[in-house]
Amino acid sequence: MNKTEIAELLMENYYSLGTTGSQAMEAIWSDIAEGNFTQTLEDWEITQKQLVDATNLVADQLVDAERLFTAPRIY
């Protein structure tokens, strides 16, 4: 699994209705800090560094799309 695929999964699971981009990032980092990705790292066969790189990509995508302080929109 590459960084972009991991970032897509993180975005799908954390950036949802009623959650701003910054809240999504806070939740991702909190889960990383609490060790909640231990099994996921094994399941996805990735390293912590790959997870962190993907998390940083999510942050970049949210900032670039000006979504850091807004929730997803439904059209």
C-alpha positions in Angstrom: 0.0 0.0 0.0 1.5 3.3 -1.0 1.3 6.7 0.8 -1.5 8.0 -1.5 -3.7 4.9 -0.9 -3.2 5.2 2.9 -4.0 8.9 2.8 -7.2 8.2 0.9 -8.3 5.7 3.6 -7.5 8.1 6.3 -9.4 10.9 4.6 -12.4 8.6 4.1 -12.4 7.5 7.7 -11.7 10.7 9.5 -12.9 13.6 7.4 -16.7 13.2 7.5 -19.8 15.2 7.9 -19.7 17.4 10.9 -15.9 17.1 11.2 -13.6 19.9 10.1 -10.3 19.1 8.5 -8.4 20.2 11.7 -10.7 18.0 13.8 -9.9 15.1 11.5 -6.2 15.7 11.8 -6.5 15.9 15.6 -8.3 12.6 15.6 -5.7 10.9 13.4 -2.8 12.1 15.5 -4.6 11.2 18.7 -5.1 7.6 17.4 -1.5 7.4 16.4 -0.3 8.7 19.7 -2.6 6.2 21.6 -1.2 3.3 19.6 -4.6 2.6 17.9 -2.8 1.9 14.6 -0.7 -1.0 15.8 -2.8 -3.7 14.3 -3.5 -1.6 11.2 0.2 -1.3 10.5 0.5 -5.0 10.6 -2.6 -5.6 8.5 -1.6 -3.0 5.9 2.0 -4.1 6.0 3.3 -0.6 6.4 5.7 1.1 8.8 5.0 3.9 11.3 7.0 6.2 9.0 4.7 5.4 6.1 1.6 6.1 8.2 3.1 9.5 9.3 4.0 10.4 5.7 0.4 9.6 4.7 -1.0 11.6 7.6 1.1 14.5 6.5 -0.2 14.1 3.0 -3.8 14.3 4.3 -2.9 17.5 6.1 -1.4 19.0 2.9 -4.5 18.0 0.9 -6.9 19.5 3.5 -4.9 22.8 3.5 -4.6 22.9 -0.3 -8.3 22.4 -0.7 -9.0 25.0 2.0 -10.8 22.4 4.1 -8.9 22.7 7.3 -11.6 24.6 9.0 -14.7 23.3 7.1 -16.5 20.0 7.0 -17.1 18.0 3.8 -20.0 19.3 1.7 -22.8 17.2 0.2 -24.0 18.2 -3.2 
